[in-house]
Amino acid sequence: MLRKIRYVLPAVLLMASSCKKALDINTDPNNPTSIAVSKLLTNAEQNLGISMAIGGGNIGGLSQDLAVYTHQLTQRANTDQYGVTGDDFFIGKAWNGVYLNTLNNLEDVITHATADGNLKYAGIAKILKAYAYSEMVDVFGDVPFSEANKFKTSVKYPKFDAGKDIYPALFTLLDEAIGNLSATGGNKLTPGNDDVIYKGNTTNWIKAANTIKLKMYTQIRLKSDVAAQVNALLTANNLISTTTESFLLPFGPNGATDDRNPGFNDYFAGQRGNYISPWFYEILKGYNPNINTNIVDPRIPYYIYNQIKPAATLSAPIEYRDGAFVSIYFGSVGPDRDRSQQNVMSLLGIYPVGGRYDDGQGGTATSASGTGAAPYRFITYADRLYLEAELIKTGVIAGDAKAKLQQAMTESFKQVDYVVTNFVKPAQTVPALAGTTAVTNYITAVLAQYDAASSAKQLEIIMTEKWISSYGSSVDQYTDYRRTGYPVLFDPNNANMAPNHQVLPPVNGDPANPGNRKVPVQLLRSYPQTLPWFQTELETNPSAPPQKDPSSFKPFWKP
């Protein structure tokens, strides 16, 4: 050992001598005082997607809870009874993910890019900032805004601003962003692959900004006359207009760094936690007596992966089963609710989390069952069309709501193919959806239902189809429901709303006695109008308000 040290030491001394002038002992290369805007942008985009997504394990965000609140998922957690508190894990992950890992980085991008004349970076950052704050306002109501992320200068404890005061500032911010992106010359740096969303395509970013505006105007239509603003956007025709222009955050397959879709975690988790809601499943199957009755959705094998075959014999009791589909009820207090379903429960499919397409063969899910490379969908072209259908149906703008609904549904199926082919890239053979006979028959049947419906029912059909299309991206679904009252959600306290009520064939989780629904359910809490604030924020920020009552604290745009 000593002999080895004698040989190494002169080399170390020589290196130190030769680098004496090159190194500054007061500079720590592992803790830089500034980071390139290109790296900050990438980090901000990725964290915004994670903060919004369905989660699993230690990653994920708002959609984890809100997918249960919009009855696309069911969980054995506080979400099951609308009981999420400010201590909820995923609320904390989303709050910190947005404020610390997204908005904090975006503020640095805006500051440095503006000072250096790199306006394209500044414009993209402003769009992301406006989108992030709009989602936070929609979900939480009042949030830190005017004093947020200013601890480097003056404000250590930011106040909570009213949502009604934040929204106007976001419209202004989007206009600034469009101006930045439209400016010519003066950009020393331009975004490319470091912009993981649009690869530096400023035309698409401007379209995304305008589509965010369209969504925000739709949110506030019950409190403000937005006809002029909406018509101006539609007349300018600079919105997301194709499948490929959709505003998406890509996730990658498992590589040197695991950046798979957070919802894919259930494929390799030691304890799987995201159950597909029977209410959602039965609407897809055409079992619900009130909406899409006898209309089978062709997206089922893309949306849901069943780990068992339809005729499989199970050794332990389960709560809900329909052939290969296995799950639990929202609000259940039945004896089989907490039994392990680890290797028999149905899982999120190839769409929306990059899992496995259900080819009917079953098989216990593993990390090799899919790529996990499905994107988080901020706003898609289909979403834009559904927004227009709603605006027409509610009289905000002129047009043919049925024709717009047909466009939106057609695009929803194209969207599945686009994600599977261009992002997920599965090893298994997955058939295309768009243009198939099954899709044509589905759209025709829904439009026939629309023709026979009352005006209110027609709005319900539009919002239900949007809800189905938005599977996996639940933040705007939560907003849509609170704004319109649709889709109709499962209510355990109302027998007439229970799954399988007067439905043939009866499916109720009791294969031995089909038609005899034995599972008791109940609901003890009111529907939350907003999510509770992150409790740690309230406890560490003296400027924060007391914790709210989520059942009565409404967003400003809700009458």
N, C-alpha and C positions, 0 to 999 in steps of 0.2 A: 504493500500500500504506500509506504513512504517513498519507495523508488518511483512509483507512478506519479506521485505528486511532484517530484523534482523535475520530471520531464514536462508536465503540464504547465507549471508555474511560469517558466520563461515565455511560453507562448501567450499566456494570459497577459503578462506584463507588456509584451510586444504589441499585442492588440490594443491595449489601453493607451500605449504611447502613440500609436499611429492614428488613433481615433480621437485624440485629446481635443483637437480643434473642431471636430465634427459633431461631438456630443455636447449637449447642455444638461448638466446634472440636475437642473431645476425643472426640466421638462420630463414628464412621465408619459412615454409613448402608449402606455396601456390605459391612460385616462386623458384623452384629448379634450381640450376646452371647446372645440367646435367639430362638427361632423358635416361632411359634404351633403348638400341638399339632396343629391341623388340617393344616398343611403337612407336619409330621413324619410324621403317620400316612399320608398319601398316598404320600410318598416311601418309607416302610418297606414298605408293601404292594407297590408296584411293584417294588422291588428284591428282595423275597422271591420273587416270581414269576419274575423274570429269573434269580435265583440257582439256581432249581430246573429251569429249562426246557432243552430242546434248544437249542443255540446255532448261531451262524453269524457269521462275521466276528469282531468284537471283543466280542460280547455273548452271553450264555447261561450255563448253569451245569451242575449235576450231571447232568442228564439227557443232556447231550451225550456223556459217557463211559459212563454207565450204560445208555443205549439200545444201545450196542455190547455191553456186558457181559451184557445180557439178550437179545441177538441179534434186535433189531428193526432196528438199523442196522448198517452195516459202514463202516469208514473206512480210509484209507491213513495211519494214525497209530499211535502207541504202543498205543492201545486195541486194535488189531487182534490183538495177541498177549498181551493182558492185561498190557501192559508200561507202563502209566501210572505215572509217578513223581510225587514231590512237586513237581516243576518243571512239571508239566502246566499249560498255559494255563488250561483251564477249571476245574481244581481251584482255582487261584489266584483266578479270577474269582468262583467260588462262595464260597470262604472269606471273601474281602474283602467280597463282596456281602452275605453273611449278617452277619458281625461288624461291619463298618464302616458299611454303608448300611442295614441292617435293624435288628439288635439294638441298636446304639448309639442310633438314633433312637427305638426302642421304649422303651428305658430312660428317655430324656428325657420321652417321653409319659407313662409311668407315674408318674415323679417329679412332674412339674408338674401333671398332671391330678388326681392324688391330693391334692396340696397345695391345689389350687384347688377341689376338690369336684366336678370333672368326671368322675364315676365311669364313665360310659359309654365315654369315651375310654380310661380306664385299663383297663377290662374287655376292650375289643377288643385293646388292645396286649398284654395278658397272654395272650390266646388265640394271637395271632400269635407271641409269644415262645415259648410252650410248643410250638407246632407246629414252629417253626424249630429249636429245640433237639432235639426228638424226631427230626427228619430227620437232623440232624448226628450224633447218637448212633448212629442206625441205620446210617449210611454210614461214619463214621469210627471209631466205638467210643468212645474217651475224647476229650473236647474241653474247652476252657476253659469254665467255667460259673460257679462260685461267686465267682470273682474277676474274671470277664470284664466289660469295659466299666465298670470302676471307676477308670480312670486319672485322672478328674477329681477324685477324692477321695484315694485312698490307694494303689491297686495299679497299678503300671506294667507289670509282667510277670506275667500271670495263670498260675496252675498249670493243668494238665490234670486234670479230675475224671474218675473212673471212670463209665462209662455206667450201671452199676447203682446209683450214688448219685444220678445226675441224674434218672432216670425218676420216682422217688417225688416229687421236688420239682416235677416238671411236672404230675403229677396234682393236687398241692396248688395250684399256680398256676392250673390250669383251674377248680378249685372257687372260688378267689378271684375269678376273672374272672366266673363265673356270678353270684356274690354281688354284684359291682359292677354288672353289667348288670341285675340284678333289683331293685336299690335304687330307691326312689322319691324324687323331690324332690332339691333341692340342686344340680342340674346347671345351671350358668350357660351352658355350651355343650353342644350335642348334635351328634353327627356327622351329616352328610348326604351330599352329593355328594363331599366330601373323603374319605369312606370308599368307595373305588372298588369294593370287593368286594360289600358288602350295602347300601350307601347309608344306613347308620345303622339298619338293621332289627335291633334287639337280639334279637328272637325268633329270627331266623335265625342270629345269632351264637351264641346259647346252644345251638341245635341243632348247629352246627358244633363247638362245644367238646365236647359229649357224643359226637359221632361221632369226634372225634380220640381221645377216651378209649377208645372201642370199638376203634379201630385199634391203639392202644398196648397194650391188654389182649390183643389177638390176637397182637401181636408177642412178648409175654412168656409166652404160654401154655405153652411147653415148659419153662419154669423155675418157674412159679408157678401155683397153683390160682386161676384167675380166674373160676370159674363164678358165684360170688355177685355179683361186681361186674358181670359181663356181664349176668346175669339182671336185676339191679337197673336197669341202663340200658334194657334192652328193656321191662321192666315199666313204667317211667316214660314210655316212648314219646315222648321229647322229642329225637329224633334227626333228621338230614336225612331227609325222607320224601317228597320230590317232586323232579322234575327241576330245577325252578326254585330249589330251596333248596341246590343243590350249591355247594360251597365252591370258587369259581373266581376267578382274577385276570384280568380282561379286558385285552386289548390292543386298540389302535385302529388305524385305517388310517393311511396316510401323510398327515400334515397338516402344520401349522406345525412341530410337533415329531414326529419319526418314532418312534412307540411301537408299531410292529408286532411281532407275535410273533417272538422271536429266530430261531426255526427257519425263518422265511420268507426269511431272508437268502439262502438257496441259489437263490432265484428271480432274484436280480439280482447274485449274487456273480461276480467274475471267475474264481474257481476254486471250483467246487462241491465240497463235501466229505462230505455225508451221503448214503451209499448205502443203499438199502433192503436188508436182509438177505435173501438167497435162502432161508434157513431159514424166516424169518417168512412170506415170500411163498408158499412152497410149502405151508405149513400153511393159509394163507388159500385157496389154490387146491384143496386137498384132495389134494395129491400125496403127502403124508407117509404112509408105511405104518403108522405107529404111533398117530396121533391124527387125528381128523376126516378119515379117509380117504374120498375121493370126496364130501366135503361142501364145496361152494364157498361162500365167505363173501360175502354181498352188499355188504359194506363196502369191497371192493377198490377200486372207482373213487373212493371218498371218501378212502381212506387213501393211495392211490398215484396220482401223475400220471405218465403215460408221455409222453415228448417225441417218440416216434416212433410210426408206425402199425405194426400187426402184420406187414404184408408188406414193410416198408421194407427196402431194400438199403443196407447200411452199407459205407463205403469202407475202414474200418480194422477189424482184428480186435477183438473184445470178449471179456471173460472169461465172462460169464453172460448168456444171453438166452433168454427164452421169449416168442415173439411180440413184443409191444411192450415187454415188461419187460426192462430192462438193468441189470446191477449187477456186483459183484465178490464173491468169497467171503471170509469170515473165515479168516484164517490162510493165505491163498493165497501160494504162491511160484511161481506160474505166469508165463509170459512175457507175458501180456496184462494182468496186474494193474495196472500203472502206466501203461497207455496212457490217453490223454485220452478221457473219455466226456462231456465238458462238455455237449454239446448232444444227447446221446442217452440219458444215464442217467435212470432213473426217480427221481422226487422225492417228498418228503412232500406229501400232497395237501391238499385243502380242509379235511380233518380229519386231523391235528391242528394245522396251522400257518396255516390261512387261505389255502392255495395254490389250485390249480385243481382242480375236479372233472374226472375223466377221462371225457370223452364219446367217446373213441375216435378223435378227429380229430388228435391229436398237436399238435406245434408247439413251437418252442424257448421255454422259459420266460423271462419277463421280469418286471420289477416290476409290470407291468400285468396279469399273469396271474391275480392274486388280490388280496384286500384285506389279507391278513396279520393280520386282526383276530380270530383264534381265541384263546380264553383258555387260560391254563395251568390245568390241573385239579388242585387240591390234593387234594380228596376229593369224589367225586360220589355221588349217590344210588345209582348202580350199584355203586360201590365198597363202600358200606355193605351192600348186599345180598349181594355176593360174600363179604364178611367173615362175615356170618351163615351163609352156606352152608358155609364152611370150619369155623366153630365147631361147627355141627351135625354135619358129617361126621366131625370129629375127636373128638366126644363131649363137648365142653365144655358144650354146652347141648342141650336136647331140641328136636325139630322134624323137619321133612321137608326134607332137604337137596336133594332133587330139585326140589321145589316152589320152594324159595328160589333154586336155580340158574335155573329157568325165569323167575322174576321178574327176576333179575339180567340175564339175556340180553335179555329184553324191554326192560328199561330202558336197556340199552347201545345199542340201536338208536334209542330215543327221544332219547337223549343226543346222538347225531350230528345228528339233525334239529334239536334245540334249539340247538346250537352254530352250525350253518350258518345257520339262520333268524334267530336273535336276536343273534348276534355277528358272524359273517363277512359276512353280507349281500352275497352275490356278485352281480355283474352278469349272469353266465350263469344259465340255468335249471338248477336242481338238483332232481332228483326226490326226494320224501320216501321214507324207508326204512320207518319203523314201520308195521306192519299190512299190508305188501305180501305177496304170495304167496311171494316169494323169502325173506323174513324168516321167515315161518311155516314154510316147508319147512326152512330152516336149523335153527331151534330144535327142530323135530320130530325131525330127523335126529340132532342132538347128544343129545337126551334118549333116543332109541332106543339110541345108543351107550352112554349112561350106564347104562341098564337092563341091558345085556348085560355090563357091566364088573365086575371085582372091586372090593372096597372101596378098595384103594389106587389103582386106575385111576380110580375115581370122583372121588377127591380130585385126581388129575392133571387130569381133565376140568374140574373147577371152577376150578383155578388157571390152566389154559390159557385158558379163556374170559375170566378176569379179565385175564390178560396181553394178550389180543387187545383187550379193551375199553379197557385203560389205555394204548394206543398213544400215544406222545408225552409221557407223564408217567411217567418210568422209575425214579424214586427208590424208590417202594414196590414196583415190580416186582422190583428188585434185592433188597429185603428179603424179599419173598415167596419168591423162589427159594432164598435161603439158609436160610429157615425151613422150607420144605416139601420142597425138592428138585424142585419143579415150577414152570413147565413144563420138560419135558426140553429141554435146549439143544444146539445143534450142537457136536459134539466132533470136530475134524479128525483126532484120533489114533485114532478108532474108526470103522473102515470101515462098520460096521453103522449108524452114526448119520449117515453122509454123505447129503446131499441126493440124491435120485433113486435111492437104493439099492433095487433091485427094485421100481421104481415105473413104472407105465405111465399115460400116455405119458411116455417119458424126456425130460427137459429138462435140459440141462447146459451151456449156453453155447457149444455147437458145432453150429450149425444144419445144417452140411454133413454131420455124422456124429452124428445124435441117438442116444443110447444108449451112446456110447463116451466115457465121462467122462475127459477128459484133464487136467483142472486139478489139479496137485498141491497139497495143503494139508498143514500141519503145525501142531503146537502145542508150544511149548517151555516155557511157563510154566504154573504151577498157577492155578486159579481164585482170584481175590482175595476173601478173606473180609471185608475192609474196604478202603476206598481209603487210599492213603498220605496222611499229613498234608501240608499245604502247607509246602513246604521253607523259604520265606522266614520263616514263623512260627517254625520251629524254629531258624533261624539268628539271628533278632533277639530271641527271647524266652528269656532264661537259665533260665526256669522250665519250659521245654518239655522233653519226653523226647527220647531219640534216635529217629531215624526207625525205623518198624516194618517188619516183614516182612509185607506185605499178605496173603500166602498162608496165614499161620498166626495172625494177630492177629484173633480173632473178636469180634463184638459180644457183650455180656454175655448176651443172651437166646438165644444159640445153644449147644446142648449140646456 
